[in-house]
């Protein structure tokens, strides 16, 4: 009989197998069990022991018999009667042979105090590795596999405080009663219970210690010994039990209706169980998303208090127990952002009445009866700031709603708030203009994050609510241009203008779209109207100059180039004013190019006509030049941000590749960061780090229409870093990628 795969109830009764000491298997789905993602959840709907098994207090007073409810009847290994153990006494070898039970009891009692290391596994269809520390009811345990591939899931509980880390770097407040891993590791050594008889199997010497091997005593002679609970007791020189050094035993899963097998090593530990290093918040102020973006490097891995309006605008499940909320802050008018929350934090904060899977806007949440409060005073909570790349973007990971300062000076965070934040029934729908504004702003943020379809859906809904508002039409036009729907973009720009928009950008951008459709006359008319609305609109003059040059209007083009240069000297070079210097070749599709010289003429690069040089910012003196391209594309040249010698170039490249690989964990699950190149190359006799990447959908090889195509060239110049960066950002046009390649291929540096 193979008991590992088909243990009958009768066999289990005779073997008296210990059940899993919690009801988590009743609550967790089989899929969750198969993927080993327990997330330290014992019960999502009730407290541990709510169904009649071990409760939190039973860890102190003894286990509770499940009675006839369990298939494992009469579980004598976990009976309620406690045993009064006498003090340690010397035992003869004969008495140990005949009755090892007092030694088992003594070893368990000794492990009730102190800190113990544990390392082992639980096996069913998969193997779950478990390691960490136990100390009474406190623990610091890690499980592999975790939620994130290759990263252990770690949980810490100290008295009534709990923390969970699933990605290897960020912690958030957990629940002290989430004790599944603790129960796995602690049940085999749990004292203060009535034990069945054990029998001696043998003994051996390990590192100068005697290890006594004992096994559950059963009358059946044909039972496979490996199916019985076994202990290896560490004895001192007098033959007294010190602790349990190793155990192997089966556990029965109620949900899976099968036996699991645990194997654990225990040993005294010198370490203490300590809270994770979250630290105190930067100060007591309440901040917004714009503050986080501006200070993301100063606040890296620090905690800040974020204050937002009480209404959630969107909830999205991004992991098995992780949710992303789209919220509006109170610090900056019309500023929105995204926060990552653990399992039920959105309910505890009152944003939702219940957790829902998938992604849902507030309108859908309202229909589902899941939307929480929609008005009232602001809501605040604490987040950890994690920078993403070099631009103003950062992850905000919620760690708790309440700051707890202990007498010893340490701090922790919990989801229990001073004031109960109960989710209230939503009032009548807000006025259409308010809802319209929320949708437009939410759509803009989605577009910035690359979710163009989600942005379009929000703009469409905003138009339905208020068809006379020009803002959603203008922004939908922008999104359509990003999706290469030029005709649709022109139609939306036109509708925004018909509704009374006096935004000069609407005319300028419609002119760009018309130019893409070869409607040069229509483009020139739009650029002209844009300059009438904004006489100092340098870019509109520049665009009209390019269009006039394409129509062979040399004098008109020269006049517009000259005017654009007067308004923004860095937008147009002398060569452009003189002859529009068509240096772009086929890579620029014939568009006019601008030769840019930096470092007193020693660094040169060729910038296409649809890129413009930004005004220098005195606050960033190490930025030699910044450039803005179509639909958010940008570039920059940095100097002196790091001391860098040629021999350190390869190490710098590896460091930066690792940083970017880790920083792009916000990508959707079905995509990954594809490194197109990360090599040391020689250009004009000088070593450069040539590194480039693009996000791609899994299983695809063609990145021609992928966004965020990014290239870097890095070298050492006079002992300092010199770095050129250009990215398409959210623009997916293959022509823009060719332009970026042209720019980077044109880079020339002289000594």
ROTOR-62624 format. One record per residue (C-alpha): residue in three letters; residue number from 0; z negated, x, y negated. Coordinates in steps of 0.2 Angstrom, whole numbers. Each point is the difference from the previous one (the first is absolute). Last residue first. Layout:
// residues N
 type seq     w     u     v
  ALA NUM     Z     X     Y
...
***
This chain:
// residues 751
 type seq     w     u     v
  UNK 750   137   198  -324
  UNK 749    13   -14     2
  UNK 748    -2   -17     8
  UNK 747    14   -12     4
  UNK 746    -3   -18     6
  UNK 745    17    -8     2
  UNK 744    -3    -5    19
  UNK 743   -15    -9    -5
  UNK 742     9   -11   -13
  UNK 741    15    -3    12
  UNK 740   -12    -5    14
  UNK 739    -8   -12   -12
  UNK 738    17    -7    -5
  UNK 737     5    -2    18
  UNK 736   -17   -10     3
  UNK 735     5   -11   -15
  UNK 734    17    -4     8
  UNK 733    -9    -6    16
  UNK 732    -8   -14   -11
  UNK 731   -18    -4     7
  UNK 730    -9     1   -16
  UNK 729   -19    -1     3
  UNK 728    -4    18    -5
  UNK 727    16     9     0
  UNK 726    -9    17    -2
  UNK 725     1    16    -8
  UNK 724   -12    15     0
  UNK 723     2    18    -7
  UNK 722   -14    12     2
  UNK 721    -5    16    -8
  UNK 720   -17     8     6
  UNK 719    -6    15    -8
  UNK 718     1    19     3
  UNK 717    14     3   -12
  UNK 716    10   -14     9
  UNK 715    -4    -5    18
  UNK 714    11   -13     7
  UNK 713     0   -19     4
  UNK 712    15   -12     2
  UNK 711    -5   -17     4
  UNK 710    11   -15     6
  UNK 709    -5   -19     1
  UNK 708    10   -15     7
  UNK 707   -13   -14    -4
  UNK 706    11   -14     6
  UNK 705    11    -1    16
  UNK 704    18    -5    -2
  UNK 703     8    17     6
  UNK 702   -14     3    12
  UNK 701    10    -2    16
  UNK 700    -9     5    16
  UNK 699    -9   -16     4
  UNK 698   -13    -2    15
  UNK 697   -15    -2   -11
  UNK 696     4    -5   -18
  UNK 695     2    14   -12
  UNK 694   -10     8   -14
  UNK 693     9    14    -8
  UNK 692    -4    19    -1
  UNK 691     4    16    -9
  UNK 690    -6    18     0
  UNK 689     9    16    -6
  UNK 688   -13    13    -3
  UNK 687     9    14   -10
  UNK 686     3    18     3
  UNK 685    11     9   -14
  UNK 684    16     9     3
  UNK 683    11   -13    -8
  UNK 682    -8   -13    11
  UNK 681    -9     5    16
  UNK 680    -8   -13    11
  UNK 679   -17    -3     6
  UNK 678     0   -16    10
  UNK 677    -6   -18     0
  UNK 676    15   -11     3
  UNK 675     4   -19     4
  UNK 674   -18    -4     3
  UNK 673    -1   -18     5
  UNK 672   -15   -10    -5
  UNK 671    -2   -15    11
  UNK 670     4   -18     2
  UNK 669    -4   -15    11
  UNK 668   -19     0    -4
  UNK 667     4    -1   -19
  UNK 666    -3    16   -11
  UNK 665   -18     1    -7
  UNK 664    -3    16    10
  UNK 663    11     9   -12
  UNK 662   -14    12    -6
  UNK 661    -2     8    17
  UNK 660    18     6     1
  UNK 659     0     4   -18
  UNK 658   -15    12     1
  UNK 657     6     8    16
  UNK 656    17     4    -8
  UNK 655   -10     7   -15
  UNK 654   -10    12    10
  UNK 653    14     6    11
  UNK 652    10     4   -16
  UNK 651   -14     9    -8
  UNK 650    -2    11    15
  UNK 649    18     4     0
  UNK 648     0     4   -19
  UNK 647   -16    12     1
  UNK 646    10    16     2
  UNK 645    11    -5   -15
  UNK 644   -16    -1   -11
  UNK 643    -7   -16    -7
  UNK 642   -14    -4   -12
  UNK 641     1   -19    -1
  UNK 640     4   -13   -13
  UNK 639    10    14    -9
  UNK 638    17    -9    -3
  UNK 637     6   -18     4
  UNK 636    17    -7    -1
  UNK 635     2   -19     1
  UNK 634    10   -13     8
  UNK 633     2   -19    -1
  UNK 632     7   -15     9
  UNK 631    -7   -17    -7
  UNK 630    15   -11     0
  UNK 629    12    13    -7
  UNK 628    -6    17    -5
  UNK 627   -14     7   -10
  UNK 626    -3    19    -3
  UNK 625   -15    11    -3
  UNK 624     0    18    -7
  UNK 623   -11    15     0
  UNK 622   -15    -8     7
  UNK 621   -14    12    -2
  UNK 620    -4    -6   -17
  UNK 619    -5   -17     6
  UNK 618   -10    -8   -14
  UNK 617    13     6   -13
  UNK 616    12   -13     8
  UNK 615    18     5    -2
  UNK 614    12   -14    -3
  UNK 613    10    -5    15
  UNK 612    17     7     5
  UNK 611    13   -12     6
  UNK 610     8    -4    16
  UNK 609    15   -11     2
  UNK 608    11    14    -7
  UNK 607    -3    12    14
  UNK 606   -12    15    -3
  UNK 605     6    18     4
  UNK 604   -13    13     1
  UNK 603    -4    16    -8
  UNK 602   -15    12     0
  UNK 601     2    16   -10
  UNK 600     4    -8   -16
  UNK 599   -16     3    -9
  UNK 598   -10    -7    14
  UNK 597    11   -16     1
  UNK 596    18    -4    -2
  UNK 595     8   -17     4
  UNK 594    18    -3     2
  UNK 593     4   -18    -2
  UNK 592    13    -9    11
  UNK 591    12   -14    -3
  UNK 590     4   -12    15
  UNK 589    15     4    11
  UNK 588    -8    -6    15
  UNK 587   -15    11    -2
  UNK 586     2     9    16
  UNK 585    19     0    -3
  UNK 584    -1    12   -14
  UNK 583   -16     0   -11
  UNK 582     6    12   -13
  UNK 581     8   -13   -11
  UNK 580    -5     9   -16
  UNK 579    -1   -16   -12
  UNK 578    12    10   -12
  UNK 577   -10     5   -15
  UNK 576   -15   -12     0
  UNK 575    -2     3    18
  UNK 574     0    19    -2
  UNK 573   -13    -1   -14
  UNK 572   -12    -8    12
  UNK 571    -5   -18     1
  UNK 570   -17    -9     4
  UNK 569   -10    15    -6
  UNK 568     4    -3   -18
  UNK 567    -5   -18     1
  UNK 566     5   -10   -16
  UNK 565    11    13    -7
  UNK 564     7     3    17
  UNK 563     4   -18     3
  UNK 562     9    -1   -17
  UNK 561    11    16     5
  UNK 560     4    -7    17
  UNK 559     5   -17    -8
  UNK 558    11     9   -13
  UNK 557     8    11    13
  UNK 556     3   -15    11
  UNK 555     9   -10   -14
  UNK 554    10    15    -4
  UNK 553     6     3    18
  UNK 552     4   -18     4
  UNK 551     8     5    17
  UNK 550    -7   -16     8
  UNK 549   -11    11    11
  UNK 548    -6     8   -16
  UNK 547    -4   -17    -8
  UNK 546   -11    -4    16
  UNK 545    -9    16    -1
  UNK 544    -3    -2   -19
  UNK 543    -6   -18     3
  UNK 542   -13     7    12
  UNK 541    -6    13   -12
  UNK 540    -2   -13   -14
  UNK 539    -9   -11    11
  UNK 538   -11    14     5
  UNK 537    -5     5   -17
  UNK 536    -6   -18    -5
  UNK 535    -5     4   -18
  UNK 534    10   -16    -7
  UNK 533    -9   -11    12
  UNK 532     7   -18     0
  UNK 531    17     6    -7
  UNK 530    -1    15    12
  UNK 529    -1   -12    15
  UNK 528    14   -10    -7
  UNK 527    11    15     0
  UNK 526    -5     5    17
  UNK 525     5   -18     6
  UNK 524    17     1    -8
  UNK 523     3    17     7
  UNK 522    -4    -6    18
  UNK 521    11   -15    -2
  UNK 520    15    11    -6
  UNK 519    -4    12    15
  UNK 518     0   -13    13
  UNK 517     2    12    15
  UNK 516   -13    -9    10
  UNK 515   -12    15    -2
  UNK 514     3    -1   -19
  UNK 513    -4   -19     1
  UNK 512   -17     5     9
  UNK 511    -3    13   -14
  UNK 510     4   -13   -13
  UNK 509   -12   -12     8
  UNK 508   -13    14    -1
  UNK 507     3     3   -19
  UNK 506     0   -19    -4
  UNK 505   -16    -4    10
  UNK 504    -7    16    -7
  UNK 503     2    -7   -18
  UNK 502   -13   -13     4
  UNK 501     5   -15   -11
  UNK 500    -1   -12    14
  UNK 499     5   -17    -5
  UNK 498     3   -10    16
  UNK 497    18     5    -1
  UNK 496    -5    19     0
  UNK 495   -11    -3    16
  UNK 494    15   -10     8
  UNK 493    12    15    -4
  UNK 492   -12    13     7
  UNK 491    -1   -11    16
  UNK 490    19    -2     2
  UNK 489     2    19    -3
  UNK 488   -13     3    13
  UNK 487     9   -11    13
  UNK 486    16     8    -3
  UNK 485    -7    18     2
  UNK 484    -9    -4    16
  UNK 483    -4    18     4
  UNK 482   -18    -4     6
  UNK 481    -7    10   -14
  UNK 480    12   -10   -12
  UNK 479    -7   -16     8
  UNK 478   -18     5    -4
  UNK 477     4     3   -18
  UNK 476     9   -17    -1
  UNK 475   -15    -8     8
  UNK 474   -10     8   -15
  UNK 473    11    -7   -13
  UNK 472     0   -17     8
  UNK 471   -19     0     3
  UNK 470    -2     4   -19
  UNK 469    12   -13    -7
  UNK 468   -12   -15     1
  UNK 467     9   -16     0
  UNK 466     0    -3    19
  UNK 465   -19     0     0
  UNK 464    -7    -4    17
  UNK 463    16     2    10
  UNK 462     4    16   -10
  UNK 461   -17     7     5
  UNK 460     3    -4    18
  UNK 459    17    10    -1
  UNK 458    -9    14    -8
  UNK 457   -13     1    13
  UNK 456    13    -1    14
  UNK 455    10    14    -8
  UNK 454   -15    11    -1
  UNK 453    -4    -3    19
  UNK 452    18     5     4
  UNK 451    -1    15   -11
  UNK 450   -15     7     8
  UNK 449     2    18    -6
  UNK 448   -18     2    -7
  UNK 447     7    -1   -18
  UNK 446     9   -16     5
  UNK 445   -16    -7     7
  UNK 444    -9     4   -17
  UNK 443    14    -9   -10
  UNK 442    -1   -15    12
  UNK 441   -19    -2    -3
  UNK 440     3     1   -19
  UNK 439    13   -14     1
  UNK 438   -10   -11    12
  UNK 437   -16     2   -11
  UNK 436    10    -5   -15
  UNK 435     8   -15     8
  UNK 434   -17    -6     6
  UNK 433    -6     1   -18
  UNK 432    15    -8    -7
  UNK 431    -1   -14    13
  UNK 430   -17    -5    -5
  UNK 429   -13     3    14
  UNK 428     0   -10    16
  UNK 427   -15   -12     2
  UNK 426   -16     9     5
  UNK 425    -1    11    15
  UNK 424   -15    -4    12
  UNK 423   -13    14    -3
  UNK 422    -2    16    10
  UNK 421   -18     4    -1
  UNK 420    -5    16    -9
  UNK 419   -19     1     4
  UNK 418    -7    10   -14
  UNK 417    -8    17     4
  UNK 416    14     3    11
  UNK 415     0     5    18
  UNK 414    15    11     4
  UNK 413    -9    16     1
  UNK 412     1    17    -9
  UNK 411   -11    15     2
  UNK 410    -9    12   -11
  UNK 409   -12    15     3
  UNK 408   -14     4   -13
  UNK 407   -14     1    13
  UNK 406    -6   -17    -7
  UNK 405    16    -8     5
  UNK 404    14    -7   -12
  UNK 403    10   -14     7
  UNK 402    16    -5    -9
  UNK 401     7   -17     4
  UNK 400    17    -6     4
  UNK 399     6    13    12
  UNK 398    12    13     5
  UNK 397    17    -7    -7
  UNK 396    14    12     2
  UNK 395    11     3   -16
  UNK 394    15    10     4
  UNK 393     8     9   -15
  UNK 392    15     1   -10
  UNK 391     4     9   -17
  UNK 390    12    13     7
  UNK 389    -4    16     9
  UNK 388    -2    -7    18
  UNK 387   -12   -14     4
  UNK 386   -18     3    -6
  UNK 385   -14    -8    10
  UNK 384   -14    -9   -10
  UNK 383   -14    -8     9
  UNK 382    -4   -18    -5
  UNK 381   -16    -9    -6
  UNK 380    -1   -19    -3
  UNK 379     1   -11   -15
  UNK 378     5   -19    -2
  UNK 377     4    -7   -17
  UNK 376    -8   -17    -5
  UNK 375     7   -16     5
  UNK 374    17    -6     6
  UNK 373    11    -1    16
  UNK 372   -14     1    13
  UNK 371     6     1    18
  UNK 370    17    -3     7
  UNK 369     0    -3    19
  UNK 368     4   -19     1
  UNK 367    17     4     7
  UNK 366     9    -8   -15
  UNK 365   -11    11   -12
  UNK 364     4    16     9
  UNK 363    18    -4    -1
  UNK 362    -1    -2   -19
  UNK 361   -11    15    -1
  UNK 360    14    11     8
  UNK 359    -1     3    19
  UNK 358     3    16    11
  UNK 357    -5    -1    18
  UNK 356   -17    -4     8
  UNK 355   -12   -12    -9
  UNK 354   -18     3    -3
  UNK 353   -10   -15    -6
  UNK 352    -6    -8   -16
  UNK 351     8    14   -10
  UNK 350    -4     9   -17
  UNK 349   -18    -4     3
  UNK 348    -6    19     1
  UNK 347    -7    -3    17
  UNK 346    17    -8     5
  UNK 345    10    15    -7
  UNK 344   -12    11     9
  UNK 343     4    -7    17
  UNK 342     9    14     9
  UNK 341     1    15   -12
  UNK 340     8     0   -17
  UNK 339    14     9    -8
  UNK 338     3    -3   -18
  UNK 337    17    -3   -10
  UNK 336     3     0   -18
  UNK 335     3   -11   -16
  UNK 334     0     2   -18
  UNK 333     3   -14   -11
  UNK 332   -13     5   -13
  UNK 331   -10    15     5
  UNK 330   -18     0     5
  UNK 329     0   -17     8
  UNK 328    10     5    16
  UNK 327    12   -11     9
  UNK 326     1     1    19
  UNK 325    11     2    14
  UNK 324   -10     2    16
  UNK 323     3    11    15
  UNK 322    -8    -4    16
  UNK 321    -7    12    14
  UNK 320    -6    -6    17
  UNK 319    15     2    11
  UNK 318    10     8   -14
  UNK 317    10    -5   -15
  UNK 316    -5   -18    -2
  UNK 315     6    -7   -17
  UNK 314    -9   -11   -12
  UNK 313     8    -5   -16
  UNK 312    -5    -5   -18
  UNK 311   -19     0     3
  UNK 310    -9   -10   -14
  UNK 309   -17     6    -7
  UNK 308     7    12   -13
  UNK 307    -3    18     4
  UNK 306   -14    14    -3
  UNK 305     1    16     9
  UNK 304   -15    11     1
  UNK 303     4    18     4
  UNK 302    -3    12    15
  UNK 301     7    17     1
  UNK 300    13     7    13
  UNK 299    11     6   -14
  UNK 298    -8    -6   -17
  UNK 297     7    14   -11
  UNK 296    17    -1     9
  UNK 295     1   -19    -1
  UNK 294    -5    -1   -18
  UNK 293    15    -9    -8
  UNK 292     4   -10    15
  UNK 291   -18    -5     3
  UNK 290    -2    -5   -18
  UNK 289    16   -11     1
  UNK 288    -7    -9    15
  UNK 287   -16    -5    -9
  UNK 286   -17     6    -3
  UNK 285   -18    -6    -1
  UNK 284   -13    12    -7
  UNK 283   -15     6     9
  UNK 282     6    18     2
  UNK 281    10    11    12
  UNK 280    -6   -10    15
  UNK 279   -13     9    11
  UNK 278     5    10    15
  UNK 277    10    -6    15
  UNK 276    -5    15    12
  UNK 275    -3   -10    16
  UNK 274   -18    -5     4
  UNK 273    -9    13    11
  UNK 272    -5     0    19
  UNK 271    -9    16     2
  UNK 270     6    15     9
  UNK 269   -10    10    12
  UNK 268     5   -10    15
  UNK 267    -8    -2    17
  UNK 266    13    -3    14
  UNK 265     9   -15     7
  UNK 264    16     0    11
  UNK 263     9   -17     3
  UNK 262    11    -8    13
  UNK 261     4   -19    -2
  UNK 260    10   -10    12
  UNK 259     8   -17    -4
  UNK 258     0   -14    13
  UNK 257    11   -15    -2
  UNK 256     0   -18    -6
  UNK 255     9     5   -16
  UNK 254   -11   -11   -12
  UNK 253   -16     2    10
  UNK 252     1    19     2
  UNK 251   -11     7    13
  UNK 250    -7    17    -1
  UNK 249     0    14    13
  UNK 248   -11    16     0
  UNK 247     1    19    -3
  UNK 246   -15     9    -8
  UNK 245    -3    17    -6
  UNK 244   -14    10    -8
  UNK 243   -14   -13     1
  UNK 242   -15     7    -8
  UNK 241   -16    10     3
  UNK 240    -5    -5    18
  UNK 239   -15    10     7
  UNK 238     3    12    14
  UNK 237   -13    13    -7
  UNK 236    14    12    -5
  UNK 235     8   -14   -10
  UNK 234    12   -14     7
  UNK 233    17    -6    -7
  UNK 232     4   -16     8
  UNK 231    18    -3     7
  UNK 230     2   -19     1
  UNK 229    12   -11    10
  UNK 228     4   -19    -1
  UNK 227    10    -5    16
  UNK 226    18    -2     3
  UNK 225     2    19     3
  UNK 224   -11    -2    15
  UNK 223    14   -10     9
  UNK 222   -10   -14     9
  UNK 221     1     1    19
  UNK 220   -18     2     3
  UNK 219    -6   -16    -9
  UNK 218   -19     1    -3
  UNK 217     1     5   -18
  UNK 216    -9    14   -10
  UNK 215     7     4   -17
  UNK 214     4    19     0
  UNK 213   -10    16    -4
  UNK 212     6    18    -4
  UNK 211   -15    11    -6
  UNK 210     6    14   -11
  UNK 209   -11    16     0
  UNK 208     1    11   -15
  UNK 207     5    18    -1
  UNK 206    17    -3    -7
  UNK 205     4   -13    13
  UNK 204   -10     0    17
  UNK 203     4   -13    12
  UNK 202    -8   -16     8
  UNK 201     4   -13    13
  UNK 200     4   -18     3
  UNK 199   -18    -7    -4
  UNK 198    -2   -19     1
  UNK 197    -2   -13   -14
  UNK 196    -9   -16     0
  UNK 195     4   -14   -12
  UNK 194    -6     2   -18
  UNK 193   -11   -11   -11
  UNK 192     3     3   -18
  UNK 191    -8    11   -14
  UNK 190    13    13     0
  UNK 189    19     0    -4
  UNK 188     9    16     6
  UNK 187    15    -9     8
  UNK 186     1   -13   -14
  UNK 185     0    13   -14
  UNK 184    18     6     0
  UNK 183     9   -16     3
  UNK 182   -12   -10   -11
  UNK 181     2    12   -14
  UNK 180    19    -2     1
  UNK 179    -1   -18    -1
  UNK 178   -13     0   -14
  UNK 177     6   -10   -15
  UNK 176   -17    -7    -4
  UNK 175    -2    13   -15
  UNK 174    15    -7    -8
  UNK 173    13    12    -9
  UNK 172     1     7   -17
  UNK 171    16    10    -3
  UNK 170     5    18     4
  UNK 169    16     9    -4
  UNK 168     6    17     8
  UNK 167     4    -1    18
  UNK 166     9   -16     0
  UNK 165   -12   -12     8
  UNK 164   -17     4    -8
  UNK 163   -14   -13     1
  UNK 162   -17     0    -8
  UNK 161   -16    -9     4
  UNK 160   -17    -3    -8
  UNK 159   -15   -10     7
  UNK 158    -8    14    10
  UNK 157    13    14    -1
  UNK 156    17    -5     8
  UNK 155    15    12     0
  UNK 154    17    -5     7
  UNK 153    15    11     3
  UNK 152    18    -4     6
  UNK 151     9    15     6
  UNK 150    17     5    -8
  UNK 149    15     4    11
  UNK 148     8   -18    -3
  UNK 147   -10   -10   -12
  UNK 146   -12   -14     7
  UNK 145    -9    13    11
  UNK 144     5     7    17
  UNK 143   -13     8     1
  UNK 142   -17    -6    -6
  UNK 141   -13     9   -11
  UNK 140   -19    -4     0
  UNK 139   -14     3   -13
  UNK 138   -14   -10     6
  UNK 137   -17    -8    -5
  UNK 136    -9   -11    12
  UNK 135   -11    14     7
  UNK 134    10    15    -5
  UNK 133    17     2     8
  UNK 132    14    13    -5
  UNK 131    18     2     2
  UNK 130    14    -2    14
  UNK 129    10   -13     8
  UNK 128    17     1     8
  UNK 127     8   -17     5
  UNK 126    11     2    16
  UNK 125    13   -14     3
  UNK 124     1   -13    14
  UNK 123   -19     1     1
  UNK 122    -9    15    -4
  UNK 121   -15     4   -12
  UNK 120    -2    18    -5
  UNK 119   -12    14    -3
  UNK 118    -9    10   -13
  UNK 117   -18    -4    -6
  UNK 116   -11    10   -11
  UNK 115   -18    -5    -1
  UNK 114   -12    -1   -15
  UNK 113   -19    -3     2
  UNK 112    -9   -14     8
  UNK 111     5   -13    13
  UNK 110     7    14    11
  UNK 109   -17     5     7
  UNK 108    -2   -18     6
  UNK 107    17     1    10
  UNK 106    -6    16     8
  UNK 105   -16    -7     5
  UNK 104     7   -16     8
  UNK 103    13    10    10
  UNK 102   -15    12     5
  UNK 101   -10   -15     5
  UNK 100    14    -6    11
  UNK  99     2    16    10
  UNK  98    -9    -7    16
  UNK  97     2     8    17
  UNK  96     8    16    -5
  UNK  95   -11     2   -15
  UNK  94   -15    -4    10
  UNK  93     4    14    12
  UNK  92     4    13   -13
  UNK  91   -18    -4    -7
  UNK  90    -2    -8   -16
  UNK  89   -10     6   -15
  UNK  88    -5   -13   -12
  UNK  87     7    -6   -16
  UNK  86   -10   -14    -9
  UNK  85     2   -18     8
  UNK  84    14   -11    -4
  UNK  83    -4   -18    -3
  UNK  82    16    -9     6
  UNK  81     9   -14   -10
  UNK  80     5   -16     8
  UNK  79    16    -7    -7
  UNK  78    12     5    13
  UNK  77    15    12    -4
  UNK  76     3     9    17
  UNK  75    -5   -16     9
  UNK  74    16    -9    -5
  UNK  73    -4   -16    10
  UNK  72    18    -6    -1
  UNK  71    15    10    -6
  UNK  70    12   -14    -2
  UNK  69   -11    -4   -15
  UNK  68    -6   -17    -5
  UNK  67   -13    -1    14
  UNK  66   -13     9   -10
  UNK  65     5    12   -15
  UNK  64   -16     9     2
  UNK  63    -6     7   -17
  UNK  62    -2    18    -3
  UNK  61   -16     9    -5
  UNK  60   -11    -1   -16
  UNK  59     7    13   -11
  UNK  58    19    -1     4
  UNK  57    -4   -18     2
  UNK  56    -2    -2   -19
  UNK  55    19     2    -3
  UNK  54     4   -13    13
  UNK  53     5     4    18
  UNK  52     8   -14     9
  UNK  51    -2   -19    -3
  UNK  50    15    -5    -9
  UNK  49    -6     5   -18
  UNK  48    -5    17     7
  UNK  47     9     9   -13
  UNK  46     2   -11   -15
  UNK  45    13   -13    -1
  UNK  44    18    -3    -5
  UNK  43     7    18    -1
  UNK  42   -10     6    14
  UNK  41    -3    18     6
  UNK  40    12     8   -12
  UNK  39    -1    19     0
  UNK  38    19     1    -5
  UNK  37     3    -6    18
  UNK  36    17     8     0
  UNK  35     2     6    18
  UNK  34    18    -6     1
  UNK  33    -3    -9    16
  UNK  32   -16    -8    -7
  UNK  31     9    -6   -16
  UNK  30    14    -8    11
  UNK  29   -13    -8    11
  UNK  28    -8    -8   -15
  UNK  27   -17     4    -6
  UNK  26   -13   -14     0
  UNK  25    -5    -1    18
  UNK  24     1    19     2
  UNK  23   -12     2   -15
  UNK  22   -14   -10     9
  UNK  21   -11    15     2
  UNK  20    -8    10    13
  UNK  19    15     3    11
  UNK  18    -6    -6    17
  UNK  17   -10    11    12
  UNK  16     6    -1    18
  UNK  15   -12    -8    12
  UNK  14     9     8    15
  UNK  13    -4   -15    11
  UNK  12     4   -12   -14
  UNK  11    16     9    -5
  UNK  10     6     0    18
  UNK   9    -2   -19     1
  UNK   8     9    -2   -17
  UNK   7    15     9     7
  UNK   6     5    17    -8
  UNK   5    19     1     0
  UNK   4     7    15    -9
  UNK   3   -14    13     0
  UNK   2    -8    -7    16
  UNK   1    14     6    11
  UNK   0    -5    -7    17
***
